[in-house]
Amino acid sequence: MSDKLSVVGKSLKRIDAIDKVTGRAKYATDLKMDGMLHAKLLRSPHPHARVTNIDITKVKSLPGVRAIATIEEVPKVVQYWFFLRTEKKKKQMFIRDNVVRFIGDPVLAVAADDEETVSEALSLIHVEYEQLPALFDPFEAIKKTNVKIHERGNIAFHVAKQFGDIEQGFMDADIIIENRYVTSKQKHASLEPIGTCIADFAPGGKFTVYSSTQLPHWCQMYLAGALGVPNNRIRIIKPYTGGAFGGRCGLIHGLEVMCCYLSRKTGRPVRMSFTREEDFTATETRHPMVIDMKTGITRDGILCANSIKIVADAGGYGTHYIGVIADCLSTGVGLYRCPNVDFDATAVYTNKSLAGAFRGYGNPQMNFAQESQMDMIADKLGMDPVEFRLKNYRGLGEIDPVFNDEIRSNGLKECLEKGAGSFAWKEKRARGNGEGTKKRGVGVAIMLHGTGAAKGLPDPASATVMINADGSVNLVTAAADDGQGNRTVLAQIAAEELGIGFERISVSDTDTDTTPLDGGTHGSRQTYCGGLAVKKAAADAKKKLFLFASKELGVDENQLEIKDGVIFNMKNPATSVGLGNLMRKVQIEDMSVCEQVIGTASGVAPAMPGYYGANFAEVEVDTETGEVQVLKLTAAYDVGRAINPANVEGQITGGGVMGIGWALNEELLVKDGRILNFNFADYRIPRATDVPELESIIVESHEPTGPFGAKGVGEGSMVCVASAIVNAIYNAIGVRMKELCITQEKILEALH
């Protein structure tokens, strides 16, 4: 982009890089405390049952056992306040009962001196269950109202929205295409297993909790509610985190609350760390969905009607289904210009492991259905799929009907055109599928994803900028970094606004006692929401700096600028003062002042801008074995402005690999509520040999509400990858795959 910037737009090294490559970085599992107890959960072997008796007689005599806590004593967090919002509804956040709702649901926790004693204690506890009818299919759960997974029934959430006149829209259509799409239950598979916490209850009544949560301040609030204490009695400290992707987007089922309760009961620190098997079987997954889509189109290739019906499997509990369904609505309606839309979605409880937040937040499921549908329409019309999308996407200056807000930035056209050119789209489509049993094909898909959640949820961000006597700067923010590098990006934004070098910025760790309110790391929000707060706080500090500098230089503050750490008169740059010299005078030498310059900002972002992307995939399908190999993936994304291009490319690459996994390999296999493939030997994430040539293209459209024009990229980078691969498979073999993931067996079955 044309305007000159010194720090923003540079691929600077991450500020935590050396700690990570040298092993100095401490993750939650690395932490130890004096007198620390170890805790584990005893989990239900049944998908649906009532606990009728717990016999702990044998455990009482086991040396080293310090405390036991049951689900009747400790509440389960089953809904999040930011979806409920009112005090009246807050009671829905917690339940205390003796019912287990999926295999792996916690029944009790034991704290002991060491892990061996905990494991032995669990083996000595005898639990009696009254087994209840179990429901594994969401459609069956809707029908069987006599079997209630929760007291309120099996329907967790339902929403119906209409835009325009759907009946008239289909009457106007020359072509109608109708299909059912099915998506799988996917696991986050982060390097660090989800689920480690240390809780330390002090005699004064305060809990210090070390947790790798993505939402430190919201978790502070939820824990306070669950434990019946004020918020300021809960301190959340976030250590380094080995990936999240939504899996740590809140309290982990049975983890933090149990740890806190056991610590209060024993007066000692308590650590609980889930195994990889527990991560796979008892923490949140992507929502499996069944999506029925009926689309009407004119002969001229204009969309005129779209009916979307979704049934989402929320599992035994659901903390995120409202947001996931809302994302399906906003992205499903917002991407294409279609005047008549009928959207109906239901989230349903089943007796399977809980579904929750996962990268893309419902959008990948929606996109798979919609982009498959759009490709079929283009094929029916005899149009190039790229040209069809260019004709129908909702563009710059148009109104998003879901949020009733203007689209202020949209680089989708450039994403499609640059991506198609670099990928050699037209040439590859024209070459044919090849001879023999190995057929090649190409596919395209586009996507829209929201930045942050300001239009739907409380979405605060805050920052404090403190300028020291030597001109160095402390940036204080609770913007949790889960490995994506947002602390580096926020430091770049602060340095750019302050006119100083990046190396002069130090960024705080996340600690709710010292870092101001933040809505957490999710929804591609930190560069945009956190970045806006940092930019405003830095601007506030700069304004105060210029007041002092104007007195020092005898120049009107409005005539001042700062660059490379030097404040100068724009009309006469020789009239200047170094930031360090000025601050030394202000803080130390001028005893009548002795003031530290501190800039602050807190609030909600002004918008929830969409960011856009286009993926082009080339595949080779072996029609004898059913094997699909992705040969190339070209991914172009409109990010507004790339604050750190290397970070953006990292997100695009990571999203591409995750999308390949979801398309071809990744599915939790569930039989009678039991997850069968709970390790990396049986749950196959992409290996290095599965990763194709992956080309990243950054498009900068400049979002006027964003910090230096930036918006998000992290979640959306995997949204349309599977869709492009599915469309490429069709182009290769002429068979439309409507169920993810696409195994070799499914390919062979479809061919024969």
N, C-alpha and C positions, 0 to 999 in steps of 0.2 A: 504494500500500500504506500501511498505517496508521501504522507507526512513523516518527518524525520524524528525517530525515536532512538534513544541511546541504549536502553536495556530491554524494553519490550520488543519482541520479535527475534530475540537472539536465543540460540540453543545452548543456554548456559548449563553447566554441570549442576546436578542436584546437590542441594546443601547437605543431604544425608548420605551421599554416595560413599564417602570414605568410611563412615561408621558401618555401613552395610557390607562393603567388600572386605573389611578387616575383621569383621565379627564383633566389633564393639557394640553394635546395636543390640539392645536388649528387648526381646519380645516377651509376651506375658508368661510363656512357659519357662523363660530363663530366670524369672524373679523368685527370690526366696526371702523369707523373713524369719527372725528369731522366734522360736516357739511355734512355728507354723504347723497347723494340722492339715491333713489331707482328707479330702471328701470324695465320695462317689455316690452315684445314684443307683438305687434298685429300681429297675424298670419293668413295666408290665409285659408279660409274655402273651397277653391276649389283646385282640383289637378293640374289644368293647366289653367292659366288665365293671362290677361294683366290688370294691374291696370290703370284705365283711369282717376280717380279723387279721391282725398283725401280731405275731408271736415273736417277741424279742428276748425271751427268757435266756436262751443260750448265749446271747451277745453280752448280757449284763456281766457275765463272769470273764469275758475276754479282756485280758490286759491291753491297755492302749486305746480302747474305745472311749471317746469323750462325749459324744452327743449323737442323738438321732432326731430327725425332723421328718414328719409325715405330711402328705398333701392335705390332710385335714387341718393341720396347723399353719401351713405356709401357703399363701394364695398363689394361684397361677395367673399370670398376666395374659389375658386372652383378647384384649383389644387395646388400641393405642389412643391416648387422649387427643392427639391431633386430628383423628378422624371423628371423634365424638364432640369435642369442643365445649360442651355445656356442662356445668356442674351437675345438672340433673342426670345426665347420661354417664357420669364418671363411674357409677356403680357397675357399669358393664365392663369395666377394665379388668376386674379381678373375679375369680371364683374360688371358693373353698368347698370342695366336695370330695367324696370317696369314689368317684367314677374315673376310670381310665378309658381313653378314646382312641388309642392307636397302640400298636406294638412298639414298645420303647417309651411310652408315656411314663414319667416319673411317679413312683409310689412313695418313696422315702429317700432320705439321704443320711449317710453315716459319716461322721468325722472322727478320725483316729490319728495316732501319732505318726503312722507311715502308711504307704500305699498297700503294703502286704497285709497289714492288719485290717485295713478297710475292706479289702477283697475277701478276706476270711470272714469278717463280720457279715458281709452281705450274704455269704453262702450259708450262714447259720440262721438267718431270718426266715421264718415261714409265714407266707402270706396266703390267706384264703380268699378266693374270688367267687362271686356269683356271675357266671358268664351271661352276657346280654346279646341279643341279636346284633349282628354286625352288618354294616352296609358299605360296600366297596365301590359301587357304581353310582355316580352322581344322579343319573336319571332314575335309578331305583330309589335312591334316597329322597328324591322329590316326591315320588309316588307313595312310598311307605310312611305315611304320617303316623302310623301306630308305633313305629320305632323312632324314638327321638334321641339323637346323639347329644343335643343340648336341649335344655328346657324350652327354649323359644322355638324349637323345631330344627329341621335340617337345612332350611334355606337361610344362609348367612346374610345374603344381601341380594336385592333385586333392583334393577333400574330400567326404566323405559323412557326413551327420548325420541321425539320426532322433529324433523326439520322439513318444512315444505309439505307437499301432499304426495305421499308415497303411492297411493292408488293411481292418481293421475300420472305420476311419473312412469309407472309401468305401462299404463295405457299409451303413453307417448313413445314407448320403446319399440324399435323394430326388431331388436335381438334381445333375448333374455337368457342369461346363463346362471345356473343354480348348482351349487356343490356343497358338500360337507367336508370339513377339514378337521384333522385330529392332531394334537401336539402332545409331546411326551413330558414326563416328569424328570427334570434335569437337576443335577446337583452342582453347586458352585465350584467344588473341587479346588479351593484355594490351597496354596502351599502350606500355610499354617492351618491345621484343623480348626474349625469353628467351635468355640467353647472352652475358653480358659478364663478364670477369674480368681483373684485373691481379694478377700474382704477382711478388713481389720477394724474391729469395734473397740473404740477407746473408752475408758471408764467414764469420761465426761459425756458420753452419749453420742459420739460422732463416728460415722462409718467412713473409712477410706477404702475405696474400691478400685482395684486395678483391673480394667476390662478393655478388650480390644473392640469395643462397640463403635459403630459408625455414628452414633447419636449420643454423645456424652451428656449434653444438657437435658435432652428428653429422658434419658435413662435415669438421671438424677431425680427427675420429677416422678417417674414411674416407681422407682425404688422407694422414694419417700412415701408415696401413696400406699405401696404394698406393706411397708414396715410401720406405717403410722407415725412418721416423724416429719418435722419441717424439712424443706429442701436443703437448707443450709447445714443440716446434719448429715448430708450425703455428699461426699467428695469423690468425684470420678476422675481418675488419672488414666490416660490412654497411653500405653507403651507403643513401641513399634508394632506394626501389624503386617502379617504376611498375606495380604489380599483379603478382599471382602465380597465384592460383587453383589451386595445386598444381603448376604448371609449373616451379617452382624448388624443389620438395620433395626436395632432395638435391643430389648433384653432377650437373651437366649433362653429358650424354654427350659425351666428347671435349674438354671445356673446361678445368676447373680443373686436372686432373691434367697435361694437356699443357702448360698455361701454367707450372705449377710446374717441370716437367721441363725445359722450354726455358730458364727463368730460371736454374735451377741449372747448366745446361750453358753458358750464356753469361755468367753473373754479372751480368746486367742485368735490370731490370724488363721484363716481357713482358705485353702486353695482347692479348686476343682478344675480338672482339665479333661475334656472329652477325648476319647480315642478316635481314631479315624472311622472305626465302625459306628460309633455313636454319632459322629458328624454326619455320616451317610444316612443313618436310620432314624435319627431323632431330632435333627434340626431342619430348618425350612428348606424348601425346594421351589423350583419354578412351578406355577400353576398349570397342570394339564388342562387343556381346553378342547371342547368340541364347538366348532364354529360353522354355522350354516349361513351361507351368503348367497343372495340372489341379486343379480345386477342387471339393470336395463340400459341399453345403449341405442343410439340412433345409427342409421346407415352411414351417417357422416362421421361417426366416431366420437360423438358427444355423450358423456354420461348423463343419464336423466333419472335414474333411481337406483338405490342400493339398500337392501334389507340385510341387516346383520343380527344374528341371534347367537348368543354365546352361553354355554354352560361351563363354568369353571369349577374344578375340584379343589376345594380349600383344605382338604384333609380334616383331621380331628379338631383343630383349632385354626383360627385365622386372624392374624393381626394386620394384614395388608390388603385383603381382598377388595376393599372399597377403592383404594388407590389404584390397584391393578386394573380393575374394571374401568375406572375413570380414565386411565391412560389408553385403554382400548378405545374408549369413546373419542377422546380428543385426537388421537392419531388416526383412527379409522375414518373420522369425519373430516378432519382438518387437512389431510394430504391432497385430496382430489377435489376439484370443483364439481360438486354434484348437488343439484338444488333440492332433491327429495331423498331423505334418508330416514330409515326406521331402525333404531338401535334398541335391542332388548338383551339384557345380560343378567345371569343369575349365578351367584357363587354358592356352592353347596357343600355342607359338611359331609365327610365320609370318614370311615374308620381306617384311615391311612395316615401316614406321617404328614405333618402340617406343611402347607404351602405358604409362601410369603414373598418377600422382596427378592428379586433376582434381576440382574442387569437387563435393562429394557423394560421391566415392570409391566408386562402384559403386551407391550408393543411388538415383540418378535412374533408372538402367536397371531396377533391381529395382522401383522404385515405378511406373514406366510400365506394366510388366507387371501388377503386383498391383492397382493402382488401376483399370486397364482391366478386369481380371477382376472386381473388386468391383462396378463399375458394371454390367457385363453381368448379374451375379447379381441385383442390385437390380432391374434391368429385367425379368428373368425372373420374379421374385417379385411384380412390381407394387408395389415399395416405393419410397418417396422415397430417393434415394441418400444424403442426409444422415441420415435416420432409420436406414438400414441400417448406416451406419458407427457411429452412436451406439450401436447395439445390439451391435456386435461388437468395438469397439476395446478394447485392454487398458488398464485404468484404474488409478487411484491405489490403492496398497496391494497390488496383484497382484504376482506374481513373474514376472520376465522369465526365460523358460526357457533362453535362451542363456547368460546370465551368472549365473543362479540368484540374482538379487538383487531386492530389493523396489523397486518404483516409488515413490519418495518425493515426487515432484511431477509433476503431469500436468494441464495446462490445455487439453487437446484439446477437451473438451466445450464450454468457453467459446469456444475458437477457432471451432468449428463454429457455435455459436449466435450469437455476435457477428458473425461473417463472413456468415452467412446473412441476418441481420437487416439489416445495412448494405448488402449486395449486393441485397437484395430478391429473394432466391432463390425463394420460393414464388410471388411475383407474376410473375416473369419466366418460370418454368417453365409457368405457367398460360396465358400470353398466346398461345402458338402460335409457329410459325416464320416467319410473314410470307408475303406474296404475291410472285409473280414469281420471278426467278432468284436473288435474294439472300435466303438463309435465315439466320435467327438461331437460336442455341442457347446453352445454359448448361451448365456442367459444374463438378463439384467433385472435389477429391482431397485426401487427408490424408497426413501424413508423420510419421515418427519419425527422429531422427538422434542419434547419440551425441555427448556433449561430451568431447573428449579421447580418450585411448586407454588409460587406466589399467588396464582389465581385459584388454587384449590385448597391449600393448607397454610397454617401458620409457618412462615418461612423466614425467620430472622437471621441476620448476620451482624456481627459486631467486630470492631477492631480498635486497638489502642496503639498509637505510635508515640514512643518516648525517645526524645533526642538527648543524648548524653553530652557531657562536657567536652569530649574530644570530637564531637560531630558524628559519632557512630549512632546507630539507631536500633532500638529494641522494638520489634513488632510483636504485639501480643494478640493472639487470635486462637479461638478454639476450633478452627477449621481442621477437623481430623484428617490425617494423611494415612491412607490405607495402602500406600505403595505407588500411587499414581503420580506423586510429585507435586501436590498442590502447595506445599509450603514453599517450594522453590518459585512457583508461579506467583504466589502472593508477595514474596520478597521482591520479585522483578517489578511488580506493579507499584509497590511502595517506593522502590529505588527510582523508578521513572518519574513518579509524581513529585518526589522530593528533590530530584536533580542530583542524586549522588550515585556512587558506584554500588553495584550489587553486593560486593564483598563487605560493604559497610552495614549491611542489614543482618540482624540476628533474629530468628523466629522462635517464639516460645513453643514449648511442648503444650499439649492439651491437658488442662487441669481445671475443673469447674470451680475450684477455690480462687483461681487467679486469672483465668481467661474468661472474657465476657461471653454473653449468650450467643449461641450459634445453633442453627437448625440441623447441623450434622452434614455428613458427607454422603450424599445420595442424589439421585435425579440430575446428575451433571450440573450441580449447582455451585460448586466452590469457586471455580474461576470467575463465574458471573456474579453470584450473590456475595461470596466471601471477597472477591476482587473489588466489587463496588464499595463494600464497607472499608476495605483497606485503602482504596483510593481516596475516599471521603475523609478518613482519619488522617491520611498523609496530607491532604489538602488543608485540613484544619490546622495541623501542626505547621505547615508551610505559611499559612496566613499569620500565625503567631510569630513565626520566625521573622517574617518581613516587617512586623511592627517593631521588633527590637532592632533589626537591621536599618530601618528608616531613620531611627534616632541616631544610630552609630554613624551612618553615612550622610545624614542630613538630606535625604532624598525621600520623596513621597513614596509610600509603600506600593502604590499602584504602578510605579515605574521600575519596580524590582523584578528580577528573574534569578533563577538559580540553575547552575549547570556545573557538573563535575565538582560539586561541593563548594562552589564559590557563588555568593550572592552579589549581583552587580546591577548597576544602573543601565537599563536597556538603551538609554540615549547616550550614555558615556560609560562604556564597559570598564574603563580604567578605574572608575569609582567602585570599589568592591571590597568585600571582606570574606575571608574563608569561614565556612560553617563552624569548624572547630574553634577558631579564634573567637568568633562571636559567642558561642556557647560557653566557652571558658569564662568570658567576661560576665555573661548573664548569670551563670550558675555559681561562680566562685569569686571572681575579682570584684564585681560590683555588689558589695554587701547590702546595698539597699534593695536589691532585687532577689538574688539567690533563688531563682525559679528554674525549674525544669520545664522545657517546652513539651507539652503532651497534647496530642491530637486524638480525638475520639469520634466514633461513628457507630450508630446502632439503628437498626430498622429493617424494613422489608424491601426487597427489590421492587422497582417500579413496574416490572413486566415479567412475563414468562415466555421469552422469545423462543420460537422454534428454530432448531437447526436441522440441516438437511443433508442427505447423502445419496449417492448412487453407487451400487456395486455391480461389477461385471465379472462373471465367472466363466471359466473354460473348464470343461470336465471331459474325462474319458471313461466310458462305461463298457465293461467287459460283459457282453451278452451271454457268455458261457458260464461265468462265475457270479455275475451280479455285482462285482466289485466296481465301486465308483472312485476315481482318483481326480482330485481337483488339481488341474495343471497350472492355472493362473487365477489370481484374484486381483482386480484393480478396484480400489476403493477411493472414491472422491468425496470429501466432506466439506461443507460450508460451516466454518467455525467462527465466523464473524471476523476475528483476528486471532492469529496464533501467537499467544504471549510467549510460549516456548515451543518452537516447531518440533524439536526432538521429542518433547513430551507428547505432543499431538500425534506424531507418527507412531509413538509407542502405543498409544491408546488405539489407533486404527489397526495396528498389527495385532495387538492382543484381542481386540474385538473380532478381527477376521478369523483368528485361530479358534476362538470360542464359538463363533458362528458355524465354522466347519464341523466342529465337534457336535453341536446341536443338530446339524443337518444330517450327519452320517453315522454317528457312533453313540451319542450319549442318551441313555434312557435308563432310569431306575426301573428295574423289573420287579413287579409287586405281585405276589400270589397270596390270596386270602389275607391281605393286609401286611404281609411280611416282605421286606425288601431283600431280594436274593443276591444282588451284586453290590456289596457294601465295601469294596476296596478297589484299588487301582488295577488289580489284576483282572477283575471282572467288569468293572465300570471303566470303559475305555475312553479316556480323553485323548486328544490328538497327540501323537508322538512327533518328533522332529521330522521323521520320514513322511508324515502326513501333511506337512506344511508346504504349500506350493510357493511359486514365485508370487510374492505379495507386494503390490505396488500401492503406495500411499500418495494421494494427491490432495493438497490443502488448498481450499478455496476460501478467500476472504471477502465477505460481503459487507462488513462493517455494520454491526448492530448498534444503532444510535443510543440505546439505553445501557449498553454494556461498558465495562472498564476498558478504555482504549479500543472499543468496538468489539470486544470479545463476547462469545457465548459458549455453550457447552460442546462436548464431543464424546465423553467417556462411555455413557450407556448406549448411545445410538450407534456406536461403531460396530456392534454385532447384530443390530436389528434386522437388516435386510440381506445379510450374508446367506443365510439358509434359503431365503426366497430366490436369490439369484442362482444358487446351485440347483434348486428344484427346477427352475425354468431352463437351465442349461441341460439338465438330464432329459427333460421333454424334447428339447431341440436335438439331442443326440439320438434318442431311441423312439421318439414318438409316443411315449407313454407318460401320462400325467400322474405324478405321485402326490397323494393328498393326505398322507400321514407321516409325521416325523416321530422318530428318526428313520432315515431311509437305509435299511439294512440290505445286505446282499440277498437275503431270502425274499424280502419284499420286492426287489427288482426282478428276481427270477419269477416270482409268482405273477407279477404284473405282465411280464413278457409272454408267459405261457398260460 
